[in-house]
Amino acid sequence: MFGFFKKKKPEFTVTAPIAGVVTDLSTVDDPVFSQKLMGDGFAIKLVAAADTVSAPVAGKIVSLPESKHAVGLVTPAGDEILIHIGIDTVNLNGAGFTALIKQGDSVEQGQALIKLDRQSLAANNADLTTMVIFTKLAPVNQNWTMTKDFGMQTASQDILIKQNQ
């Protein structure tokens, strides 16, 4: 009657997977991402000290290629999110990336996923701009807002996306 015993739906939030500058996808130097062919989202241009990519949401690891340059997650609500580390980093065949998880694992928001060997990646001139792409969002989570403007610094695990009420 008054909703006292009604379970509150968990709020949809997405955190920064790594520290850097929040960037509009349209400015990323890869047309697949800049034209949002895989979905909407945001990018982060890494700060020099950033070396660990964390889960922006809680969910299950559904994709972890051998190159370890990307991680696909599915949330309990059915949201599908891709974390893609770098531009053309698939060509490195895993060099510079250490997976801290495996496909099929369940992870918590903020849990470390991939460790970056910044020295190795720099030697390969890797552009480490990291994209967070919403390849599919549950209908209830499709109305969201960025909490930081593009061009702003973010720390790893800062909330960058909140669901509109």
PyMOL commands that set and color helices and strands:
alter all, ss='L'
color gray80, all
select helices_A, chain A and resi 25-27+31-34+89-92+118-123+139-141
alter helices_A, ss='H'
color red, helices_A
select strands_A, chain A and resi 13-15+20-23+40-46+52-54+59-63+70-74+80-87+97-99+106-107+112-116+127-136+144-146+153-154+159-163
alter strands_A, ss='S'
color yellow, strands_A
deselect
rebuild
show_as cartoon
